[in-house]
Amino acid sequence: MPLVVAALALATVACGAKTTKTDKDMNTLSFTTEQAAAMAVIACHEAQGDLSSLAVALDAGFDAGLTANQLKEALSQLYAYTGFPRSLNALGTLQRVMEQRGDIEMGPESSPMPAGYDALRQGTEVQTRLSGQPFDYDFCPAEDYYLKAHLFGDIFARDVLTHADRELVTVSALSGLEGVMPQLQAHVRGALNMGVTDDQLAAIPEALKAAGLAAEAQRCQAAIATVKGQPQMASPSSFPLGQPNDAYAKYFIGQSYLAVLDTVSGLCNVTFEPCCRNNWHIHHHAVQVLTCVSGRGWYQEWGKEPVELKPGTVVTVPAGTKHWHGAAADSWMQHLAYYTDQKSTYRTEWLEPVDDEQYGKLK
């Protein structure tokens, strides 16, 4: 038996055998408002591996009326998004909380699969509905099979949680992780496709914020705003978003935001929405330093290959160098910017835009 299949089988057994048959509407959130808020915080802490905070959140989840089987199901599902180590650690934390409380409601277990159940066919149908269109990962057929047959087939077929419940769990978990904005946005769309309402979706970042997870709440709000085509109102990280960069909008393709962090040094945080980039430009008589702090983007000097910007990437732009920088096509990007060796004659010369064909070649 392949390792992934064997591990999945063990996780399924650990969650309890299927004993009952229900006619649950899988495209409706089954949680109460209080339970949904508790589950959002639990999933976010699981994703970050913060077991002490997770224990507190699990305790609050039981107080809100979540059952042991609902929590087992959510934490085991997250192996597909956050990895087996964090999923197993979270399940171990749940076990300890249950032993300490002693007043646990186990709740219904998963219904038996119908005769003739086909995991691959079932998963393909679920994935298509979640994505809004057929999705085939031809680059890696094995991964495509795992997604369809195991995640959206075997796991999503278990009716302890509805499909809407599972997408709330996934959105909440991905909100706790840096560098997964494309997946977070995809699952925001998936949540809406699976029956999570606009109000229920908007309640996720509110629950995270109330639990002290401010950066995670901002990341979730940013993803929701992008998916719904709304103006960006929250930063995708703990760095402030600032105001729309209207004074320089004519030199940018797409929307950018500017937050001045220190008026003495001129340190700023610049936020680029996906596909946003500035024109080619030159800083005369000053050296610019860029430090990527969130998301993914690009920096390029004239005549040189582009450099990928990821959190922690630092770029020093020599004075008089023609260059541009901006976000990747599928990700927000934030960088800090300041100048060194700045002369009184400093000025920025704005030049031609980075054309779509050139930008489109960046992967």
C-alpha positions as CSV (number, residue, x, y, z in Angstrom):
1,M,0.0,0.0,0.0
2,P,1.5,3.4,-0.9
3,L,2.7,5.5,2.0
4,V,0.2,8.3,1.5
5,V,-2.7,5.9,1.2
6,A,-1.7,4.0,4.3
7,A,-1.3,7.2,6.3
8,L,-4.7,8.4,5.1
9,A,-6.3,5.1,6.1
10,L,-4.8,5.3,9.6
11,A,-6.0,8.9,10.0
12,T,-9.5,7.8,8.9
13,V,-9.6,5.0,11.4
14,A,-8.4,7.4,14.2
15,C,-11.4,9.6,13.5
16,G,-13.8,6.8,14.2
17,A,-15.7,4.2,12.2
18,K,-18.7,5.1,10.1
19,T,-21.9,4.0,11.8
20,T,-24.9,6.2,11.0
21,K,-26.6,7.5,7.9
22,T,-27.5,11.2,7.7
23,D,-29.0,13.4,5.0
24,K,-27.0,16.5,5.9
25,D,-26.9,19.4,3.4
26,M,-23.2,19.4,2.5
27,N,-23.4,22.9,1.0
28,T,-24.5,24.7,4.2
29,L,-22.4,25.7,7.2
30,S,-23.5,23.5,10.1
31,F,-21.8,25.6,12.8
32,T,-23.5,28.2,14.9
33,T,-21.9,31.6,14.8
34,E,-20.0,30.9,18.1
35,Q,-18.9,27.5,16.8
36,A,-17.7,28.9,13.5
37,A,-15.6,31.6,15.3
38,A,-14.1,29.0,17.6
39,M,-13.3,26.7,14.7
40,A,-11.6,29.5,12.8
41,V,-9.2,30.2,15.7
42,I,-8.6,26.5,16.2
43,A,-7.6,25.9,12.5
44,C,-5.4,29.0,12.5
45,H,-3.4,27.9,15.6
46,E,-3.1,24.3,14.1
47,A,-1.6,25.8,10.9
48,Q,1.0,27.7,12.9
49,G,1.8,24.8,15.2
50,D,1.1,26.9,18.3
51,L,0.0,24.1,20.6
52,S,-0.4,26.1,23.8
53,S,-2.8,28.5,22.1
54,L,-4.5,25.7,20.3
55,A,-5.3,24.0,23.7
56,V,-7.0,27.2,24.9
57,A,-8.9,27.5,21.6
58,L,-10.0,23.8,21.7
59,D,-11.3,24.4,25.2
60,A,-13.3,27.4,24.0
61,G,-14.5,25.2,21.1
62,F,-16.0,22.7,23.4
63,D,-17.6,25.5,25.4
64,A,-19.2,26.7,22.2
65,G,-20.7,23.3,21.6
66,L,-18.3,21.7,19.1
67,T,-18.1,17.9,19.4
68,A,-15.0,15.8,19.7
69,N,-15.7,14.2,16.3
70,Q,-16.1,17.6,14.6
71,L,-12.7,18.7,16.0
72,K,-11.0,15.4,15.1
73,E,-12.4,15.7,11.6
74,A,-11.1,19.3,11.2
75,L,-7.7,18.6,12.6
76,S,-7.2,15.4,10.5
77,Q,-8.4,17.2,7.3
78,L,-5.7,19.8,7.8
79,Y,-2.9,17.3,7.2
80,A,-3.6,18.0,3.5
81,Y,-2.9,21.7,4.0
82,T,-0.5,22.0,6.9
83,G,1.2,18.6,6.9
84,F,1.0,15.4,8.9
85,P,3.3,16.6,11.8
86,R,1.1,19.6,12.7
87,S,-2.1,17.7,12.2
88,L,-0.8,14.9,14.5
89,N,0.5,17.3,17.1
90,A,-2.9,19.1,17.0
91,L,-4.8,15.8,17.5
92,G,-2.5,14.9,20.4
93,T,-3.3,18.3,22.0
94,L,-7.0,17.6,21.4
95,Q,-6.7,14.3,23.2
96,R,-5.1,15.9,26.2
97,V,-7.8,18.6,26.4
98,M,-10.5,15.9,26.2
99,E,-8.8,13.9,29.1
100,Q,-8.5,17.1,31.2
101,R,-12.1,18.1,30.7
102,G,-13.9,14.8,31.0
103,D,-17.3,16.4,29.9
104,I,-16.9,15.8,26.2
105,E,-19.7,15.2,23.8
106,M,-18.4,12.9,21.1
107,G,-21.2,13.7,18.6
108,P,-22.2,11.8,15.4
109,E,-19.6,9.9,13.4
110,S,-19.3,9.7,9.7
111,S,-22.0,7.9,7.7
112,P,-21.0,4.7,5.8
113,M,-20.1,5.2,2.1
114,P,-22.9,4.3,-0.3
115,A,-22.6,1.1,-2.4
116,G,-20.4,1.6,-5.4
117,Y,-18.6,4.6,-3.9
118,D,-15.8,5.7,-6.2
119,A,-13.4,8.1,-4.5
120,L,-11.9,9.4,-7.7
121,R,-15.2,10.2,-9.3
122,Q,-16.6,11.7,-6.1
123,G,-13.5,13.8,-5.6
124,T,-13.5,15.0,-9.2
125,E,-17.1,16.2,-8.8
126,V,-16.4,18.0,-5.5
127,Q,-13.2,19.6,-6.8
128,T,-15.0,20.9,-9.9
129,R,-17.7,22.4,-7.8
130,L,-15.3,23.9,-5.4
131,S,-13.1,25.4,-8.1
132,G,-16.0,26.5,-10.3
133,Q,-14.6,24.6,-13.2
134,P,-12.8,21.3,-14.0
135,F,-9.2,21.3,-12.6
136,D,-6.5,18.9,-13.8
137,Y,-3.0,19.2,-12.5
138,D,-1.3,17.7,-15.6
139,F,2.2,18.7,-14.5
140,C,2.1,16.1,-11.7
141,P,-0.6,13.4,-12.3
142,A,0.2,11.8,-8.9
143,E,-0.6,15.0,-7.0
144,D,-3.7,15.4,-9.2
145,Y,-4.8,11.9,-8.0
146,Y,-4.1,12.6,-4.4
147,L,-6.2,15.8,-4.5
148,K,-9.1,14.2,-6.2
149,A,-9.3,10.7,-4.7
150,H,-8.0,11.4,-1.2
151,L,-8.7,15.0,-0.3
152,F,-11.8,15.8,-2.2
153,G,-12.9,12.2,-2.4
154,D,-12.2,10.2,0.8
155,I,-12.0,13.1,3.2
156,F,-14.7,15.4,1.8
157,A,-17.1,12.4,1.6
158,R,-17.0,12.0,5.4
159,D,-20.2,13.9,6.5
160,V,-19.1,14.7,10.1
161,L,-18.4,18.1,8.5
162,T,-20.2,19.6,5.5
163,H,-18.2,20.9,2.5
164,A,-19.0,24.4,3.7
165,D,-17.6,23.5,7.1
166,R,-14.4,22.2,5.6
167,E,-13.8,25.3,3.5
168,L,-14.2,27.5,6.6
169,V,-11.6,25.3,8.3
170,T,-9.2,25.5,5.3
171,V,-9.6,29.3,4.8
172,S,-8.9,29.8,8.5
173,A,-5.8,27.6,8.5
174,L,-4.3,29.2,5.4
175,S,-4.8,32.6,6.9
176,G,-2.3,31.6,9.5
177,L,0.4,30.9,6.9
178,E,2.7,33.3,5.0
179,G,3.4,32.7,1.4
180,V,0.2,30.8,0.4
181,M,-1.9,33.7,-0.8
182,P,-2.8,32.1,-4.1
183,Q,-4.2,29.0,-2.3
184,L,-5.9,31.2,0.3
185,Q,-7.7,33.1,-2.5
186,A,-8.6,29.9,-4.2
187,H,-10.2,28.6,-1.1
188,V,-12.0,31.8,-0.4
189,R,-13.6,31.2,-3.8
190,G,-14.2,27.6,-2.9
191,A,-15.9,28.6,0.4
192,L,-18.3,30.7,-1.5
193,N,-18.9,28.0,-4.1
194,M,-19.5,25.5,-1.3
195,G,-22.2,27.5,0.4
196,V,-20.4,29.7,2.9
197,T,-22.3,33.0,2.8
198,D,-20.7,36.4,2.5
199,D,-21.4,37.2,6.1
200,Q,-20.1,33.9,7.3
201,L,-16.9,34.4,5.3
202,A,-16.5,37.9,6.7
203,A,-16.8,36.6,10.2
204,I,-13.6,34.5,9.8
205,P,-11.2,37.5,10.0
206,E,-13.3,39.0,12.7
207,A,-12.9,35.9,14.8
208,L,-9.2,35.8,14.2
209,K,-8.8,39.4,15.1
210,A,-10.8,38.9,18.4
211,A,-8.4,36.1,19.3
212,G,-5.4,38.4,18.9
213,L,-4.4,37.1,15.4
214,A,-4.3,40.5,13.8
215,A,-1.9,39.8,11.0
216,E,-3.7,36.6,10.1
217,A,-7.0,38.5,10.1
218,Q,-5.5,41.1,7.7
219,R,-4.3,38.3,5.4
220,C,-7.7,36.8,5.3
221,Q,-9.4,40.1,4.7
222,A,-6.9,40.8,1.9
223,A,-7.8,37.5,0.2
224,I,-11.5,38.1,0.5
225,A,-11.2,41.6,-0.9
226,T,-9.2,40.3,-3.9
227,V,-11.7,37.5,-4.7
228,K,-14.7,39.8,-4.4
229,G,-13.0,42.6,-6.4
230,Q,-13.3,45.0,-3.5
231,P,-10.9,47.9,-2.7
232,Q,-8.1,46.6,-0.4
233,M,-8.9,47.7,3.1
234,A,-6.4,45.5,5.1
235,S,-2.8,44.7,4.9
236,P,-1.9,41.1,3.9
237,S,0.6,41.0,6.7
238,S,1.4,42.6,10.1
239,F,2.9,45.7,8.3
240,P,0.4,48.5,7.8
241,L,-1.3,49.0,4.5
242,G,-1.3,52.8,4.5
243,Q,-3.2,54.8,1.9
244,P,-3.7,54.3,-1.8
245,N,-0.6,55.5,-3.5
246,D,-2.5,58.1,-5.6
247,A,0.3,60.6,-5.9
248,Y,2.3,58.1,-8.0
249,A,-0.6,56.1,-9.5
250,K,0.3,57.3,-13.1
251,Y,3.7,55.5,-12.7
252,F,2.1,52.2,-11.7
253,I,0.2,49.5,-13.4
254,G,-2.4,48.3,-10.8
255,Q,-3.1,49.4,-7.3
256,S,-0.4,50.1,-4.8
257,Y,-0.5,51.5,-1.2
258,L,2.0,53.5,0.8
259,A,2.6,53.5,4.6
260,V,5.2,55.9,6.0
261,L,6.8,54.1,8.9
262,D,9.3,56.7,10.0
263,T,9.3,60.3,8.8
264,V,12.9,60.9,9.9
265,S,14.5,58.1,7.8
266,G,11.8,58.0,5.2
267,L,11.3,54.3,5.8
268,C,8.1,53.2,4.0
269,N,6.1,50.0,3.5
270,V,4.8,49.7,-0.1
271,T,2.1,47.2,-0.8
272,F,1.4,45.9,-4.4
273,E,-1.7,44.0,-5.4
274,P,-1.2,41.0,-7.7
275,C,0.1,42.1,-11.1
276,C,0.9,45.6,-9.8
277,R,4.3,47.0,-10.7
278,N,5.9,50.4,-11.2
279,N,7.4,51.8,-14.4
280,W,11.0,51.6,-15.2
281,H,12.6,54.4,-13.2
282,I,16.0,55.8,-12.0
283,H,16.9,57.2,-8.6
284,H,19.5,59.8,-9.3
285,H,22.0,60.6,-6.5
286,A,20.6,58.1,-4.0
287,V,20.9,54.4,-3.2
288,Q,17.6,52.7,-2.6
289,V,17.3,49.6,-0.3
290,L,14.3,47.3,-0.8
291,T,13.4,44.5,1.8
292,C,10.6,42.2,0.9
293,V,8.4,41.4,4.0
294,S,5.4,39.7,2.6
295,G,4.2,37.8,-0.5
296,R,6.1,37.4,-3.7
297,G,7.3,39.8,-6.4
298,W,10.0,40.8,-8.8
299,Y,12.9,43.3,-9.1
300,Q,14.8,43.8,-12.4
301,E,17.6,46.1,-13.5
302,W,17.9,47.1,-17.1
303,G,19.7,44.5,-19.1
304,K,19.7,42.0,-16.3
305,E,17.6,38.9,-15.4
306,P,14.7,39.6,-12.9
307,V,15.2,38.7,-9.3
308,E,12.4,37.1,-7.3
309,L,11.4,38.9,-4.2
310,K,10.3,36.8,-1.2
311,P,10.2,37.6,2.5
312,G,13.7,38.3,3.6
313,T,15.0,39.2,0.2
314,V,17.1,42.4,0.3
315,V,18.0,44.4,-2.8
316,T,20.3,47.4,-3.0
317,V,19.6,49.6,-6.0
318,P,22.7,51.6,-7.0
319,A,22.2,55.2,-7.7
320,G,21.5,55.9,-11.4
321,T,20.3,52.4,-12.1
322,K,17.3,51.9,-14.3
323,H,15.0,49.3,-12.7
324,W,11.4,48.3,-11.7
325,H,9.8,46.2,-9.0
326,G,6.4,44.9,-8.2
327,A,4.2,41.9,-7.3
328,A,3.9,38.6,-8.9
329,A,0.9,37.9,-11.0
330,D,-0.6,35.6,-8.4
331,S,0.4,37.2,-5.1
332,W,0.4,40.4,-3.1
333,M,3.8,41.8,-2.3
334,Q,5.1,44.2,0.3
335,H,8.5,45.7,0.6
336,L,10.2,48.2,2.9
337,A,12.0,51.0,1.1
338,Y,14.4,53.6,2.2
339,Y,17.4,55.6,0.8
340,T,21.0,55.8,1.7
341,D,23.7,58.2,0.5
342,Q,21.0,60.5,-0.6
343,K,22.3,63.8,-2.0
344,S,20.4,67.1,-1.9
345,T,20.1,66.8,-5.7
346,Y,18.2,63.5,-5.4
347,R,15.3,62.9,-7.8
348,T,13.4,60.0,-9.4
349,E,13.1,59.9,-13.1
350,W,10.1,57.9,-14.2
351,L,10.3,56.1,-17.6
352,E,8.2,53.7,-19.7
353,P,5.9,51.0,-18.2
354,V,6.9,47.4,-18.0
355,D,4.8,46.0,-20.9
356,D,2.4,43.1,-20.4
357,E,4.3,40.7,-22.7
358,Q,7.6,41.2,-20.8
359,Y,5.8,40.9,-17.4
360,G,3.8,37.9,-18.6
361,K,7.1,35.9,-19.1
362,L,7.8,36.0,-15.4
363,K,6.9,32.7,-13.6
